[in-house]
Amino acid sequence: MADTYLTLARPSEAIFREKMSKFLAFAHPASTVEEAKAVIAQYQKKYFDARHVCWAYMLGFERTDFQSNDNGEPSGTAGKPILGQINSFGLTDTVIVVVRYFGGIKLGTSGLIAAYRETARLALEEAEIVERKVMKHISFTFPYLSMNDVMRLVKQSNLEILSQQFDNACAMTLAVRADDYDTLTSRLRDIDGVSLL
């Protein structure tokens, strides 16, 4: 199993016009539902005067946590096409908000789907897409006498120390690539006195 995924490095935006309607797209990285909803709320507040503020997000390495919203547009004409673009770019931990200012000419169902899809696509084309590693955390305790062995393993494996506490009994939390998790826990268990939490 690959332990990497694609997401956005930073927010991006785009504008699309169709038959007098103006569509503004905002794509953001977000790693939790709370972050995604905060982004959505920010644009709902900023563009309170817009006819529709539609959105979609995809979260998690497995890409199983997703939601979309048509915000008053006919069912399936806004949120789903936005989510479809997140999927076609193979992204996760991503939220896209598309704001529509109605221009007086109706676009029809297929016109709406095409406009929302295109606006989301343009925002993603403006984005810097990055590959991230899926990380897991390992927390453990160990006696002070095992400090050298633990630190040698941390250095050899080029691990990120998230927290550490050194006393008679020491504690540490490390970030490790998901693919390396089992190997590392096994190597830690081989060190005298290490106890995984």
N, C-alpha and C positions, 0 to 999 in steps of 0.2 A: 504494500500500500504506500502510495506517495505521501509524504508528510509536508507538502507545500500546497499553497492555494493562491489564487489571484485576487487582488483587491485594489483599491485606489490609494495613491500616495497622498492625495490632498483633494479638496473640493474642486469641481470644474463646473462650467455652465455653458449654456447655448441658447440662442433665440431662433425660433422658426415662425414664419408667417404663412398663413394659408387663408385665402378668401377673406381678408380683413381681420381674421382672428390672429392674435399674437400669443405664441406659446413660449414660456420661459422655462428652461430645464436647469435643475441644480442637482448635481451628483456629489455625494459625500461618502467618505468611509465611515462606517459605524460597526462596532463589534457586539453591541447588545441591543435588545429591543428598546431599552430606555434611551440609549443614544439615538437610535433611529427615530423614535417618537419625538425626541427633543428637536431634531433637525426639522421634522415635519411641522411641529408646532411653531418653530421659528418662522417658517415661510407662510404658514397660515396667518400668523400675526402680521408679518410684514406686508403681505399681499391680501389683506382683509377685504379690499375692494374688488378683487378678481371674482369672476363668475365661478371658476372651479380651481381647486388646488388638489390635484390628483397625485398619487404616490405609489411606490412599491419598494419593498426591501427584501434582501436575501442575506441571511446570517448563518454563521457557523461553518466549520470546515466541511461537514457532511452536506451542507446546503439543504437542510431539511426545515429550517425555520424561515418562513417567508410569508409575506402578506402584501395585498394590494388593495387600493381603494379608488373607486371611480368618482367620488365626491360630487354626486349629482348628474354626472354624464350617464348616458344609457349604459346599462350593465355590460361589462366586458369591453368597453370601448377605450378605456384610459389606463386603469391600473394593470390589466393583463398585458397590453402591449409594452408598457414600461418594464414590467417584470420580465417579459420576453427578451428585451434588450440586455438586461442584466445577465440572463441565461445565455444568450448568444455570444456574449463576450466572455463567458465562463467565470464570472465574478461572484464573490461572496463578500460578506461584511460590507455591503454597499446599500445605500438608500438613494433613490432618485425622486425628486419632487418636480412635477410639471404644473406650472401655473398657466391658466388660459384666460385671456381677456377676449370676450366674445365680440366679434366685429360686425354682427348684424346679419351675416349670411350663414345659414345652416350648412353644415358639412356632410350630414348624413352619417350613418353608422360606419360604413367603410372609410369615409373621409376622416372621421374622428380617429379610428384605429390607426390609419396611416400617419396622421399628424402627430399623435402621441408617440407612436413608434419612432418616427423620424426625429422628433425633438429629443427623446431619450438617447437615441443613437448618436446624435450630434454632440450631446454633453459628454458621452463616453469617449467619443473620438478626440475630444479636447483634453481628456483626462490622462494622467500618467498612471499606467497600470503597473503594479509591482507584484513580485512573487514573495510571499511570506512563508515562514516555516511554522508548522503546527508545533507548539511547545507544550510540554507538561511540566508540572512542578514536583520535585521530590524533597520531602522534609525528613530529617533524621537527626538523631542525637548520637554523640560519641564521647568517649573519655578524652581528656586533654592529652593523654599519652599517645593517642592515635592521630593527633593533629597533623603531623608530617605526612602520614599515609593519605589522609583525606585531601590535604592541600595539593599533594602530588597528583592525585587522580583528577582533581578540579582543573589543575594547570594542563595536564596531558590531554584532557578531553575538551579543553577550551570552553568550559562551562560558565554560565553567568550566575553569580551568587546574588540571590534576591534578598536574603537576610542571613545574618550570622550572629552568634552569641558565644563568646569564649569565656569559660569559667572552669571550675572543676569538672562540671559536665557541660559539654558544648552542644550547640544546636545550629543547624544550617538548613536553608531552603535553596535549591538550585533550579534553574530553568534548563530543560533538556529537550532536544528534538524528539518528537513522538517516536520516531523509528529507532532511536537509541535508548529509549527508556528502560526496556527489559535488560539490556546489556549492562547499563549503568547500575541499576538496582542490584544486579548479581555481583558486580565488582565491588559495590559498597558493602554488601553482606560479607565479602571475603576479608574486610578490614576488621581487626579486633575491636569488639565493643560497639560497633555501629548498630543502631537500632532504628529501623525505618518507622516513621509515624504514619 
